[in-house]
Structure formats: C-alpha cells, structure tokens
Amino acid sequence: MSDAIVQKAICFDLLCISEATARLLDLDPGIAQRYGDVPWPQVRAIANVLRHEYHRIDMDIVWDTVKAGDLDSLMAAATRELELLSSI
C-alpha cells in the first residue's frame, strides 16, 4: 500500500476490469441475471471514479476490495462465460 506504483497499477487493473465488464454486459445483458451475486452496477461504475474522480479514490477501500476476494464472483462469472463461448 505504501508504493504509489502498486497503487496506480491496482487502479488501472480495476479500470480495465470495469471497462471489460461494461462491454460484456453490452454484448449480453443476460449475464447480470445469470450471476446475481456480482455487483454489476458497482463494477461498471468504478471506472467513472477511477477515470474522472480520481481525487476521491480511497486506496484503503480499493485494497480491502482486492484483498477480501470481492472480485472472485466476477472472475468466476467471466471464466464461465468464456468457457461457454469457447465451446461454441
């Protein structure tokens, strides 16, 4: 947490995840219903904060989100959807 480069890398990765999530939901909005345990609106919205309101970023909250495994359900949903696509 004390390394500014690591903090920026984490924020950039979250931005990329958020953008990819937005595109995924645009392609298939049904994903949100299939994986109701994922907080889709929040995942999508974090990009706006990271891009436009970066002065409001609380790195403690960001780090707690990453450490706590809050992205696990999103990762599981994305992995499952990619497996389904690759089997077509």
PDB file of N, CA, C and O in Angstrom:
ATOM      1  N   MET A   1       0.811  -1.205   0.000  1.00  0.00           N
ATOM      2  CA  MET A   1       0.000   0.000   0.000  1.00  0.00           C
ATOM      3  C   MET A   1       0.855   1.270   0.000  1.00  0.00           C
ATOM      4  O   MET A   1       0.384   2.322  -0.432  1.00  0.00           O
ATOM      5  N   SER A   2       2.070   1.194   0.464  1.00  0.00           N
ATOM      6  CA  SER A   2       2.897   2.398   0.532  1.00  0.00           C
ATOM      7  C   SER A   2       3.574   2.717  -0.796  1.00  0.00           C
ATOM      8  O   SER A   2       4.194   3.771  -0.939  1.00  0.00           O
ATOM      9  N   ASP A   3       3.460   1.824  -1.756  1.00  0.00           N
ATOM     10  CA  ASP A   3       4.111   2.010  -3.055  1.00  0.00           C
ATOM     11  C   ASP A   3       3.120   2.622  -4.046  1.00  0.00           C
ATOM     12  O   ASP A   3       2.136   1.987  -4.425  1.00  0.00           O
ATOM     13  N   ALA A   4       3.389   3.858  -4.460  1.00  0.00           N
ATOM     14  CA  ALA A   4       2.483   4.568  -5.376  1.00  0.00           C
ATOM     15  C   ALA A   4       2.334   3.850  -6.709  1.00  0.00           C
ATOM     16  O   ALA A   4       1.265   3.888  -7.317  1.00  0.00           O
ATOM     17  N   ILE A   5       3.393   3.197  -7.165  1.00  0.00           N
ATOM     18  CA  ILE A   5       3.314   2.473  -8.444  1.00  0.00           C
ATOM     19  C   ILE A   5       2.356   1.292  -8.329  1.00  0.00           C
ATOM     20  O   ILE A   5       1.579   1.034  -9.247  1.00  0.00           O
ATOM     21  N   VAL A   6       2.407   0.581  -7.219  1.00  0.00           N
ATOM     22  CA  VAL A   6       1.487  -0.540  -6.999  1.00  0.00           C
ATOM     23  C   VAL A   6       0.057  -0.025  -6.915  1.00  0.00           C
ATOM     24  O   VAL A   6      -0.853  -0.635  -7.477  1.00  0.00           O
ATOM     25  N   GLN A   7      -0.152   1.082  -6.227  1.00  0.00           N
ATOM     26  CA  GLN A   7      -1.491   1.656  -6.132  1.00  0.00           C
ATOM     27  C   GLN A   7      -2.035   2.015  -7.509  1.00  0.00           C
ATOM     28  O   GLN A   7      -3.192   1.731  -7.821  1.00  0.00           O
ATOM     29  N   LYS A   8      -1.208   2.632  -8.319  1.00  0.00           N
ATOM     30  CA  LYS A   8      -1.643   3.009  -9.672  1.00  0.00           C
ATOM     31  C   LYS A   8      -1.921   1.774 -10.520  1.00  0.00           C
ATOM     32  O   LYS A   8      -2.863   1.764 -11.313  1.00  0.00           O
ATOM     33  N   ALA A   9      -1.119   0.747 -10.362  1.00  0.00           N
ATOM     34  CA  ALA A   9      -1.326  -0.491 -11.119  1.00  0.00           C
ATOM     35  C   ALA A   9      -2.649  -1.147 -10.732  1.00  0.00           C
ATOM     36  O   ALA A   9      -3.381  -1.630 -11.597  1.00  0.00           O
ATOM     37  N   ILE A  10      -2.954  -1.166  -9.446  1.00  0.00           N
ATOM     38  CA  ILE A  10      -4.215  -1.742  -8.988  1.00  0.00           C
ATOM     39  C   ILE A  10      -5.389  -0.949  -9.554  1.00  0.00           C
ATOM     40  O   ILE A  10      -6.357  -1.532 -10.041  1.00  0.00           O
ATOM     41  N   CYS A  11      -5.305   0.367  -9.490  1.00  0.00           N
ATOM     42  CA  CYS A  11      -6.386   1.205 -10.029  1.00  0.00           C
ATOM     43  C   CYS A  11      -6.543   0.999 -11.535  1.00  0.00           C
ATOM     44  O   CYS A  11      -7.665   0.934 -12.037  1.00  0.00           O
ATOM     45  N   PHE A  12      -5.439   0.897 -12.247  1.00  0.00           N
ATOM     46  CA  PHE A  12      -5.516   0.671 -13.690  1.00  0.00           C
ATOM     47  C   PHE A  12      -6.158  -0.689 -13.986  1.00  0.00           C
ATOM     48  O   PHE A  12      -6.992  -0.799 -14.885  1.00  0.00           O
ATOM     49  N   ASP A  13      -5.775  -1.711 -13.239  1.00  0.00           N
ATOM     50  CA  ASP A  13      -6.383  -3.027 -13.441  1.00  0.00           C
ATOM     51  C   ASP A  13      -7.883  -2.994 -13.158  1.00  0.00           C
ATOM     52  O   ASP A  13      -8.667  -3.597 -13.891  1.00  0.00           O
ATOM     53  N   LEU A  14      -8.282  -2.296 -12.103  1.00  0.00           N
ATOM     54  CA  LEU A  14      -9.718  -2.178 -11.809  1.00  0.00           C
ATOM     55  C   LEU A  14     -10.440  -1.420 -12.914  1.00  0.00           C
ATOM     56  O   LEU A  14     -11.573  -1.758 -13.260  1.00  0.00           O
ATOM     57  N   LEU A  15      -9.802  -0.411 -13.465  1.00  0.00           N
ATOM     58  CA  LEU A  15     -10.383   0.320 -14.588  1.00  0.00           C
ATOM     59  C   LEU A  15     -10.587  -0.614 -15.779  1.00  0.00           C
ATOM     60  O   LEU A  15     -11.644  -0.596 -16.410  1.00  0.00           O
ATOM     61  N   CYS A  16      -9.582  -1.427 -16.083  1.00  0.00           N
ATOM     62  CA  CYS A  16      -9.681  -2.386 -17.193  1.00  0.00           C
ATOM     63  C   CYS A  16     -10.787  -3.410 -16.940  1.00  0.00           C
ATOM     64  O   CYS A  16     -11.541  -3.751 -17.851  1.00  0.00           O
ATOM     65  N   ILE A  17     -10.880  -3.897 -15.711  1.00  0.00           N
ATOM     66  CA  ILE A  17     -11.927  -4.862 -15.359  1.00  0.00           C
ATOM     67  C   ILE A  17     -13.294  -4.223 -15.538  1.00  0.00           C
ATOM     68  O   ILE A  17     -14.208  -4.848 -16.076  1.00  0.00           O
ATOM     69  N   SER A  18     -13.438  -2.992 -15.093  1.00  0.00           N
ATOM     70  CA  SER A  18     -14.709  -2.288 -15.217  1.00  0.00           C
ATOM     71  C   SER A  18     -15.096  -2.080 -16.679  1.00  0.00           C
ATOM     72  O   SER A  18     -16.249  -2.290 -17.055  1.00  0.00           O
ATOM     73  N   GLU A  19     -14.139  -1.669 -17.497  1.00  0.00           N
ATOM     74  CA  GLU A  19     -14.411  -1.465 -18.926  1.00  0.00           C
ATOM     75  C   GLU A  19     -14.795  -2.774 -19.606  1.00  0.00           C
ATOM     76  O   GLU A  19     -15.735  -2.813 -20.399  1.00  0.00           O
ATOM     77  N   ALA A  20     -14.067  -3.845 -19.295  1.00  0.00           N
ATOM     78  CA  ALA A  20     -14.376  -5.153 -19.881  1.00  0.00           C
ATOM     79  C   ALA A  20     -15.758  -5.624 -19.443  1.00  0.00           C
ATOM     80  O   ALA A  20     -16.496  -6.219 -20.227  1.00  0.00           O
ATOM     81  N   THR A  21     -16.101  -5.356 -18.195  1.00  0.00           N
ATOM     82  CA  THR A  21     -17.421  -5.727 -17.681  1.00  0.00           C
ATOM     83  C   THR A  21     -18.520  -4.978 -18.429  1.00  0.00           C
ATOM     84  O   THR A  21     -19.538  -5.565 -18.796  1.00  0.00           O
ATOM     85  N   ALA A  22     -18.316  -3.701 -18.651  1.00  0.00           N
ATOM     86  CA  ALA A  22     -19.306  -2.908 -19.376  1.00  0.00           C
ATOM     87  C   ALA A  22     -19.520  -3.456 -20.780  1.00  0.00           C
ATOM     88  O   ALA A  22     -20.657  -3.564 -21.240  1.00  0.00           O
ATOM     89  N   ARG A  23     -18.442  -3.798 -21.456  1.00  0.00           N
ATOM     90  CA  ARG A  23     -18.557  -4.349 -22.805  1.00  0.00           C
ATOM     91  C   ARG A  23     -19.237  -5.711 -22.789  1.00  0.00           C
ATOM     92  O   ARG A  23     -20.051  -6.012 -23.663  1.00  0.00           O
ATOM     93  N   LEU A  24     -18.909  -6.528 -21.810  1.00  0.00           N
ATOM     94  CA  LEU A  24     -19.516  -7.851 -21.683  1.00  0.00           C
ATOM     95  C   LEU A  24     -21.022  -7.737 -21.475  1.00  0.00           C
ATOM     96  O   LEU A  24     -21.801  -8.457 -22.099  1.00  0.00           O
ATOM     97  N   LEU A  25     -21.423  -6.828 -20.596  1.00  0.00           N
ATOM     98  CA  LEU A  25     -22.857  -6.646 -20.342  1.00  0.00           C
ATOM     99  C   LEU A  25     -23.576  -6.017 -21.526  1.00  0.00           C
ATOM    100  O   LEU A  25     -24.758  -6.283 -21.746  1.00  0.00           O
ATOM    101  N   ASP A  26     -22.878  -5.189 -22.286  1.00  0.00           N
ATOM    102  CA  ASP A  26     -23.478  -4.636 -23.505  1.00  0.00           C
ATOM    103  C   ASP A  26     -23.736  -5.743 -24.520  1.00  0.00           C
ATOM    104  O   ASP A  26     -24.751  -5.731 -25.215  1.00  0.00           O
ATOM    105  N   LEU A  27     -22.816  -6.695 -24.601  1.00  0.00           N
ATOM    106  CA  LEU A  27     -22.977  -7.812 -25.541  1.00  0.00           C
ATOM    107  C   LEU A  27     -24.074  -8.773 -25.109  1.00  0.00           C
ATOM    108  O   LEU A  27     -24.823  -9.285 -25.941  1.00  0.00           O
ATOM    109  N   ASP A  28     -24.167  -9.015 -23.797  1.00  0.00           N
ATOM    110  CA  ASP A  28     -25.154  -9.966 -23.289  1.00  0.00           C
ATOM    111  C   ASP A  28     -25.648  -9.515 -21.924  1.00  0.00           C
ATOM    112  O   ASP A  28     -25.085  -9.906 -20.901  1.00  0.00           O
ATOM    113  N   PRO A  29     -26.695  -8.697 -21.895  1.00  0.00           N
ATOM    114  CA  PRO A  29     -27.225  -8.217 -20.618  1.00  0.00           C
ATOM    115  C   PRO A  29     -27.730  -9.340 -19.711  1.00  0.00           C
ATOM    116  O   PRO A  29     -27.871  -9.146 -18.503  1.00  0.00           O
ATOM    117  N   GLY A  30     -27.997 -10.497 -20.280  1.00  0.00           N
ATOM    118  CA  GLY A  30     -28.472 -11.638 -19.501  1.00  0.00           C
ATOM    119  C   GLY A  30     -27.450 -12.156 -18.505  1.00  0.00           C
ATOM    120  O   GLY A  30     -27.796 -12.866 -17.561  1.00  0.00           O
ATOM    121  N   ILE A  31     -26.211 -11.806 -18.715  1.00  0.00           N
ATOM    122  CA  ILE A  31     -25.158 -12.241 -17.790  1.00  0.00           C
ATOM    123  C   ILE A  31     -25.451 -11.738 -16.379  1.00  0.00           C
ATOM    124  O   ILE A  31     -25.221 -12.450 -15.402  1.00  0.00           O
ATOM    125  N   ALA A  32     -25.950 -10.528 -16.277  1.00  0.00           N
ATOM    126  CA  ALA A  32     -26.239  -9.953 -14.959  1.00  0.00           C
ATOM    127  C   ALA A  32     -27.280 -10.789 -14.219  1.00  0.00           C
ATOM    128  O   ALA A  32     -27.197 -10.941 -13.000  1.00  0.00           O
ATOM    129  N   GLN A  33     -28.253 -11.329 -14.940  1.00  0.00           N
ATOM    130  CA  GLN A  33     -29.258 -12.162 -14.295  1.00  0.00           C
ATOM    131  C   GLN A  33     -28.712 -13.551 -13.956  1.00  0.00           C
ATOM    132  O   GLN A  33     -29.087 -14.138 -12.941  1.00  0.00           O
ATOM    133  N   ARG A  34     -27.840 -14.064 -14.794  1.00  0.00           N
ATOM    134  CA  ARG A  34     -27.272 -15.397 -14.539  1.00  0.00           C
ATOM    135  C   ARG A  34     -26.332 -15.405 -13.344  1.00  0.00           C
ATOM    136  O   ARG A  34     -26.159 -16.437 -12.696  1.00  0.00           O
ATOM    137  N   TYR A  35     -25.733 -14.277 -13.054  1.00  0.00           N
ATOM    138  CA  TYR A  35     -24.773 -14.183 -11.951  1.00  0.00           C
ATOM    139  C   TYR A  35     -25.182 -13.032 -11.035  1.00  0.00           C
ATOM    140  O   TYR A  35     -24.533 -11.987 -10.993  1.00  0.00           O
ATOM    141  N   GLY A  36     -26.252 -13.245 -10.320  1.00  0.00           N
ATOM    142  CA  GLY A  36     -26.818 -12.210  -9.460  1.00  0.00           C
ATOM    143  C   GLY A  36     -25.956 -11.841  -8.259  1.00  0.00           C
ATOM    144  O   GLY A  36     -26.188 -10.812  -7.623  1.00  0.00           O
ATOM    145  N   ASP A  37     -24.965 -12.670  -7.944  1.00  0.00           N
ATOM    146  CA  ASP A  37     -24.119 -12.374  -6.791  1.00  0.00           C
ATOM    147  C   ASP A  37     -23.036 -11.344  -7.102  1.00  0.00           C
ATOM    148  O   ASP A  37     -22.347 -10.873  -6.197  1.00  0.00           O
ATOM    149  N   VAL A  38     -22.887 -10.996  -8.372  1.00  0.00           N
ATOM    150  CA  VAL A  38     -21.896 -10.000  -8.771  1.00  0.00           C
ATOM    151  C   VAL A  38     -22.553  -8.616  -8.722  1.00  0.00           C
ATOM    152  O   VAL A  38     -23.632  -8.429  -9.284  1.00  0.00           O
ATOM    153  N   PRO A  39     -21.923  -7.654  -8.063  1.00  0.00           N
ATOM    154  CA  PRO A  39     -22.499  -6.302  -8.010  1.00  0.00           C
ATOM    155  C   PRO A  39     -22.217  -5.541  -9.316  1.00  0.00           C
ATOM    156  O   PRO A  39     -21.390  -4.630  -9.346  1.00  0.00           O
ATOM    157  N   TRP A  40     -22.906  -5.923 -10.378  1.00  0.00           N
ATOM    158  CA  TRP A  40     -22.639  -5.399 -11.717  1.00  0.00           C
ATOM    159  C   TRP A  40     -22.648  -3.877 -11.797  1.00  0.00           C
ATOM    160  O   TRP A  40     -21.730  -3.302 -12.381  1.00  0.00           O
ATOM    161  N   PRO A  41     -23.649  -3.202 -11.233  1.00  0.00           N
ATOM    162  CA  PRO A  41     -23.645  -1.731 -11.346  1.00  0.00           C
ATOM    163  C   PRO A  41     -22.411  -1.088 -10.718  1.00  0.00           C
ATOM    164  O   PRO A  41     -21.865  -0.125 -11.255  1.00  0.00           O
ATOM    165  N   GLN A  42     -21.975  -1.623  -9.580  1.00  0.00           N
ATOM    166  CA  GLN A  42     -20.798  -1.064  -8.919  1.00  0.00           C
ATOM    167  C   GLN A  42     -19.527  -1.343  -9.710  1.00  0.00           C
ATOM    168  O   GLN A  42     -18.650  -0.485  -9.813  1.00  0.00           O
ATOM    169  N   VAL A  43     -19.435  -2.545 -10.267  1.00  0.00           N
ATOM    170  CA  VAL A  43     -18.252  -2.892 -11.067  1.00  0.00           C
ATOM    171  C   VAL A  43     -18.172  -1.964 -12.271  1.00  0.00           C
ATOM    172  O   VAL A  43     -17.099  -1.476 -12.629  1.00  0.00           O
ATOM    173  N   ARG A  44     -19.309  -1.732 -12.880  1.00  0.00           N
ATOM    174  CA  ARG A  44     -19.350  -0.855 -14.048  1.00  0.00           C
ATOM    175  C   ARG A  44     -19.052   0.598 -13.677  1.00  0.00           C
ATOM    176  O   ARG A  44     -18.364   1.299 -14.419  1.00  0.00           O
ATOM    177  N   ALA A  45     -19.560   1.043 -12.546  1.00  0.00           N
ATOM    178  CA  ALA A  45     -19.450   2.454 -12.159  1.00  0.00           C
ATOM    179  C   ALA A  45     -18.066   2.852 -11.663  1.00  0.00           C
ATOM    180  O   ALA A  45     -17.701   4.025 -11.739  1.00  0.00           O
ATOM    181  N   ILE A  46     -17.295   1.904 -11.159  1.00  0.00           N
ATOM    182  CA  ILE A  46     -15.993   2.265 -10.599  1.00  0.00           C
ATOM    183  C   ILE A  46     -15.090   2.916 -11.645  1.00  0.00           C
ATOM    184  O   ILE A  46     -14.216   3.710 -11.295  1.00  0.00           O
ATOM    185  N   ALA A  47     -15.286   2.596 -12.909  1.00  0.00           N
ATOM    186  CA  ALA A  47     -14.458   3.196 -13.965  1.00  0.00           C
ATOM    187  C   ALA A  47     -14.614   4.712 -13.982  1.00  0.00           C
ATOM    188  O   ALA A  47     -13.641   5.431 -14.208  1.00  0.00           O
ATOM    189  N   ASN A  48     -15.820   5.201 -13.746  1.00  0.00           N
ATOM    190  CA  ASN A  48     -16.038   6.650 -13.754  1.00  0.00           C
ATOM    191  C   ASN A  48     -15.253   7.337 -12.644  1.00  0.00           C
ATOM    192  O   ASN A  48     -14.689   8.412 -12.845  1.00  0.00           O
ATOM    193  N   VAL A  49     -15.221   6.714 -11.483  1.00  0.00           N
ATOM    194  CA  VAL A  49     -14.456   7.285 -10.376  1.00  0.00           C
ATOM    195  C   VAL A  49     -12.968   7.248 -10.708  1.00  0.00           C
ATOM    196  O   VAL A  49     -12.259   8.239 -10.536  1.00  0.00           O
ATOM    197  N   LEU A  50     -12.504   6.096 -11.183  1.00  0.00           N
ATOM    198  CA  LEU A  50     -11.079   5.951 -11.487  1.00  0.00           C
ATOM    199  C   LEU A  50     -10.631   6.887 -12.610  1.00  0.00           C
ATOM    200  O   LEU A  50      -9.490   7.348 -12.626  1.00  0.00           O
ATOM    201  N   ARG A  51     -11.533   7.160 -13.542  1.00  0.00           N
ATOM    202  CA  ARG A  51     -11.195   7.981 -14.697  1.00  0.00           C
ATOM    203  C   ARG A  51     -11.385   9.479 -14.436  1.00  0.00           C
ATOM    204  O   ARG A  51     -10.562  10.295 -14.852  1.00  0.00           O
ATOM    205  N   HIS A  52     -12.466   9.831 -13.751  1.00  0.00           N
ATOM    206  CA  HIS A  52     -12.841  11.242 -13.652  1.00  0.00           C
ATOM    207  C   HIS A  52     -12.786  11.833 -12.246  1.00  0.00           C
ATOM    208  O   HIS A  52     -12.685  13.049 -12.085  1.00  0.00           O
ATOM    209  N   GLU A  53     -12.852  10.984 -11.243  1.00  0.00           N
ATOM    210  CA  GLU A  53     -12.894  11.491  -9.873  1.00  0.00           C
ATOM    211  C   GLU A  53     -11.789  10.853  -9.043  1.00  0.00           C
ATOM    212  O   GLU A  53     -11.980  10.494  -7.881  1.00  0.00           O
ATOM    213  N   TYR A  54     -10.640  10.725  -9.669  1.00  0.00           N
ATOM    214  CA  TYR A  54      -9.518  10.035  -9.041  1.00  0.00           C
ATOM    215  C   TYR A  54      -9.103  10.662  -7.713  1.00  0.00           C
ATOM    216  O   TYR A  54      -8.488   9.992  -6.884  1.00  0.00           O
ATOM    217  N   HIS A  55      -9.427  11.926  -7.501  1.00  0.00           N
ATOM    218  CA  HIS A  55      -9.108  12.582  -6.226  1.00  0.00           C
ATOM    219  C   HIS A  55      -9.946  12.019  -5.079  1.00  0.00           C
ATOM    220  O   HIS A  55      -9.633  12.242  -3.910  1.00  0.00           O
ATOM    221  N   ARG A  56     -11.017  11.286  -5.417  1.00  0.00           N
ATOM    222  CA  ARG A  56     -11.889  10.687  -4.397  1.00  0.00           C
ATOM    223  C   ARG A  56     -11.519   9.243  -4.080  1.00  0.00           C
ATOM    224  O   ARG A  56     -12.139   8.638  -3.205  1.00  0.00           O
ATOM    225  N   ILE A  57     -10.547   8.683  -4.750  1.00  0.00           N
ATOM    226  CA  ILE A  57     -10.201   7.278  -4.556  1.00  0.00           C
ATOM    227  C   ILE A  57      -9.645   7.075  -3.149  1.00  0.00           C
ATOM    228  O   ILE A  57      -8.707   7.750  -2.725  1.00  0.00           O
ATOM    229  N   ASP A  58     -10.245   6.137  -2.448  1.00  0.00           N
ATOM    230  CA  ASP A  58      -9.765   5.757  -1.119  1.00  0.00           C
ATOM    231  C   ASP A  58      -9.029   4.426  -1.279  1.00  0.00           C
ATOM    232  O   ASP A  58      -9.652   3.374  -1.417  1.00  0.00           O
ATOM    233  N   MET A  59      -7.717   4.488  -1.259  1.00  0.00           N
ATOM    234  CA  MET A  59      -6.915   3.287  -1.516  1.00  0.00           C
ATOM    235  C   MET A  59      -7.137   2.210  -0.465  1.00  0.00           C
ATOM    236  O   MET A  59      -6.955   1.029  -0.760  1.00  0.00           O
ATOM    237  N   ASP A  60      -7.522   2.577   0.742  1.00  0.00           N
ATOM    238  CA  ASP A  60      -7.827   1.558   1.750  1.00  0.00           C
ATOM    239  C   ASP A  60      -9.030   0.722   1.315  1.00  0.00           C
ATOM    240  O   ASP A  60      -9.038  -0.499   1.470  1.00  0.00           O
ATOM    241  N   ILE A  61     -10.038   1.388   0.773  1.00  0.00           N
ATOM    242  CA  ILE A  61     -11.218   0.664   0.290  1.00  0.00           C
ATOM    243  C   ILE A  61     -10.857  -0.188  -0.920  1.00  0.00           C
ATOM    244  O   ILE A  61     -11.278  -1.341  -1.016  1.00  0.00           O
ATOM    245  N   VAL A  62     -10.086   0.367  -1.835  1.00  0.00           N
ATOM    246  CA  VAL A  62      -9.648  -0.381  -3.021  1.00  0.00           C
ATOM    247  C   VAL A  62      -8.884  -1.623  -2.583  1.00  0.00           C
ATOM    248  O   VAL A  62      -9.156  -2.726  -3.057  1.00  0.00           O
ATOM    249  N   TRP A  63      -7.940  -1.443  -1.691  1.00  0.00           N
ATOM    250  CA  TRP A  63      -7.112  -2.569  -1.249  1.00  0.00           C
ATOM    251  C   TRP A  63      -7.947  -3.609  -0.512  1.00  0.00           C
ATOM    252  O   TRP A  63      -7.753  -4.808  -0.712  1.00  0.00           O
ATOM    253  N   ASP A  64      -8.878  -3.165   0.341  1.00  0.00           N
ATOM    254  CA  ASP A  64      -9.751  -4.112   1.047  1.00  0.00           C
ATOM    255  C   ASP A  64     -10.598  -4.916   0.067  1.00  0.00           C
ATOM    256  O   ASP A  64     -10.834  -6.106   0.278  1.00  0.00           O
ATOM    257  N   THR A  65     -11.053  -4.272  -0.999  1.00  0.00           N
ATOM    258  CA  THR A  65     -11.838  -4.952  -2.026  1.00  0.00           C
ATOM    259  C   THR A  65     -11.020  -6.043  -2.700  1.00  0.00           C
ATOM    260  O   THR A  65     -11.510  -7.153  -2.905  1.00  0.00           O
ATOM    261  N   VAL A  66      -9.799  -5.735  -3.039  1.00  0.00           N
ATOM    262  CA  VAL A  66      -8.932  -6.697  -3.709  1.00  0.00           C
ATOM    263  C   VAL A  66      -8.558  -7.830  -2.754  1.00  0.00           C
ATOM    264  O   VAL A  66      -8.633  -9.002  -3.122  1.00  0.00           O
ATOM    265  N   LYS A  67      -8.158  -7.487  -1.539  1.00  0.00           N
ATOM    266  CA  LYS A  67      -7.731  -8.484  -0.552  1.00  0.00           C
ATOM    267  C   LYS A  67      -8.854  -9.410  -0.125  1.00  0.00           C
ATOM    268  O   LYS A  67      -8.638 -10.607   0.065  1.00  0.00           O
ATOM    269  N   ALA A  68     -10.039  -8.871   0.027  1.00  0.00           N
ATOM    270  CA  ALA A  68     -11.165  -9.635   0.562  1.00  0.00           C
ATOM    271  C   ALA A  68     -11.714 -10.649  -0.430  1.00  0.00           C
ATOM    272  O   ALA A  68     -12.551 -11.478  -0.071  1.00  0.00           O
ATOM    273  N   GLY A  69     -11.255 -10.592  -1.662  1.00  0.00           N
ATOM    274  CA  GLY A  69     -11.761 -11.524  -2.658  1.00  0.00           C
ATOM    275  C   GLY A  69     -13.083 -11.094  -3.259  1.00  0.00           C
ATOM    276  O   GLY A  69     -13.814 -11.916  -3.810  1.00  0.00           O
ATOM    277  N   ASP A  70     -13.396  -9.803  -3.156  1.00  0.00           N
ATOM    278  CA  ASP A  70     -14.661  -9.311  -3.693  1.00  0.00           C
ATOM    279  C   ASP A  70     -14.755  -9.453  -5.208  1.00  0.00           C
ATOM    280  O   ASP A  70     -15.846  -9.365  -5.772  1.00  0.00           O
ATOM    281  N   LEU A  71     -13.643  -9.669  -5.859  1.00  0.00           N
ATOM    282  CA  LEU A  71     -13.654  -9.836  -7.315  1.00  0.00           C
ATOM    283  C   LEU A  71     -13.803 -11.309  -7.718  1.00  0.00           C
ATOM    284  O   LEU A  71     -13.896 -11.626  -8.904  1.00  0.00           O
ATOM    285  N   ASP A  72     -13.825 -12.204  -6.726  1.00  0.00           N
ATOM    286  CA  ASP A  72     -13.890 -13.634  -7.023  1.00  0.00           C
ATOM    287  C   ASP A  72     -15.148 -14.023  -7.802  1.00  0.00           C
ATOM    288  O   ASP A  72     -15.071 -14.790  -8.762  1.00  0.00           O
ATOM    289  N   SER A  73     -16.306 -13.498  -7.393  1.00  0.00           N
ATOM    290  CA  SER A  73     -17.547 -13.857  -8.087  1.00  0.00           C
ATOM    291  C   SER A  73     -17.553 -13.313  -9.508  1.00  0.00           C
ATOM    292  O   SER A  73     -18.080 -13.957 -10.415  1.00  0.00           O
ATOM    293  N   LEU A  74     -16.981 -12.149  -9.708  1.00  0.00           N
ATOM    294  CA  LEU A  74     -16.863 -11.590 -11.058  1.00  0.00           C
ATOM    295  C   LEU A  74     -15.950 -12.455 -11.913  1.00  0.00           C
ATOM    296  O   LEU A  74     -16.259 -12.738 -13.070  1.00  0.00           O
ATOM    297  N   MET A  75     -14.834 -12.871 -11.348  1.00  0.00           N
ATOM    298  CA  MET A  75     -13.889 -13.721 -12.063  1.00  0.00           C
ATOM    299  C   MET A  75     -14.536 -15.062 -12.426  1.00  0.00           C
ATOM    300  O   MET A  75     -14.352 -15.561 -13.537  1.00  0.00           O
ATOM    301  N   ALA A  76     -15.279 -15.632 -11.505  1.00  0.00           N
ATOM    302  CA  ALA A  76     -15.947 -16.908 -11.774  1.00  0.00           C
ATOM    303  C   ALA A  76     -16.972 -16.762 -12.896  1.00  0.00           C
ATOM    304  O   ALA A  76     -17.074 -17.629 -13.764  1.00  0.00           O
ATOM    305  N   ALA A  77     -17.729 -15.669 -12.878  1.00  0.00           N
ATOM    306  CA  ALA A  77     -18.730 -15.435 -13.927  1.00  0.00           C
ATOM    307  C   ALA A  77     -18.063 -15.252 -15.284  1.00  0.00           C
ATOM    308  O   ALA A  77     -18.499 -15.833 -16.278  1.00  0.00           O
ATOM    309  N   ALA A  78     -17.006 -14.445 -15.327  1.00  0.00           N
ATOM    310  CA  ALA A  78     -16.307 -14.202 -16.594  1.00  0.00           C
ATOM    311  C   ALA A  78     -15.677 -15.489 -17.121  1.00  0.00           C
ATOM    312  O   ALA A  78     -15.733 -15.766 -18.319  1.00  0.00           O
ATOM    313  N   THR A  79     -15.084 -16.267 -16.235  1.00  0.00           N
ATOM    314  CA  THR A  79     -14.467 -17.540 -16.645  1.00  0.00           C
ATOM    315  C   THR A  79     -15.511 -18.474 -17.222  1.00  0.00           C
ATOM    316  O   THR A  79     -15.285 -19.091 -18.263  1.00  0.00           O
ATOM    317  N   ARG A  80     -16.648 -18.584 -16.562  1.00  0.00           N
ATOM    318  CA  ARG A  80     -17.722 -19.465 -17.024  1.00  0.00           C
ATOM    319  C   ARG A  80     -18.242 -19.011 -18.398  1.00  0.00           C
ATOM    320  O   ARG A  80     -18.454 -19.838 -19.285  1.00  0.00           O
ATOM    321  N   GLU A  81     -18.443 -17.721 -18.567  1.00  0.00           N
ATOM    322  CA  GLU A  81     -18.933 -17.207 -19.846  1.00  0.00           C
ATOM    323  C   GLU A  81     -17.913 -17.449 -20.959  1.00  0.00           C
ATOM    324  O   GLU A  81     -18.289 -17.782 -22.083  1.00  0.00           O
ATOM    325  N   LEU A  82     -16.644 -17.285 -20.655  1.00  0.00           N
ATOM    326  CA  LEU A  82     -15.605 -17.558 -21.671  1.00  0.00           C
ATOM    327  C   LEU A  82     -15.552 -19.041 -22.022  1.00  0.00           C
ATOM    328  O   LEU A  82     -15.338 -19.395 -23.181  1.00  0.00           O
ATOM    329  N   GLU A  83     -15.746 -19.905 -21.034  1.00  0.00           N
ATOM    330  CA  GLU A  83     -15.797 -21.352 -21.310  1.00  0.00           C
ATOM    331  C   GLU A  83     -16.974 -21.674 -22.218  1.00  0.00           C
ATOM    332  O   GLU A  83     -16.843 -22.472 -23.146  1.00  0.00           O
ATOM    333  N   LEU A  84     -18.116 -21.061 -21.958  1.00  0.00           N
ATOM    334  CA  LEU A  84     -19.295 -21.294 -22.811  1.00  0.00           C
ATOM    335  C   LEU A  84     -19.046 -20.819 -24.236  1.00  0.00           C
ATOM    336  O   LEU A  84     -19.427 -21.495 -25.192  1.00  0.00           O
ATOM    337  N   LEU A  85     -18.411 -19.668 -24.382  1.00  0.00           N
ATOM    338  CA  LEU A  85     -18.116 -19.142 -25.713  1.00  0.00           C
ATOM    339  C   LEU A  85     -17.129 -20.026 -26.463  1.00  0.00           C
ATOM    340  O   LEU A  85     -17.265 -20.231 -27.669  1.00  0.00           O
ATOM    341  N   SER A  86     -16.151 -20.541 -25.760  1.00  0.00           N
ATOM    342  CA  SER A  86     -15.129 -21.364 -26.428  1.00  0.00           C
ATOM    343  C   SER A  86     -15.662 -22.735 -26.832  1.00  0.00           C
ATOM    344  O   SER A  86     -15.066 -23.411 -27.671  1.00  0.00           O
ATOM    345  N   SER A  87     -16.779 -23.146 -26.242  1.00  0.00           N
ATOM    346  CA  SER A  87     -17.337 -24.448 -26.608  1.00  0.00           C
ATOM    347  C   SER A  87     -18.296 -24.349 -27.793  1.00  0.00           C
ATOM    348  O   SER A  87     -18.794 -25.365 -28.277  1.00  0.00           O
ATOM    349  N   ILE A  88     -18.550 -23.146 -28.252  1.00  0.00           N
ATOM    350  CA  ILE A  88     -19.472 -22.951 -29.396  1.00  0.00           C
ATOM    351  C   ILE A  88     -18.738 -23.214 -30.702  1.00  0.00           C
ATOM    352  O   ILE A  88     -19.331 -23.105 -31.776  1.00  0.00           O
TER     353      ILE A  88
END
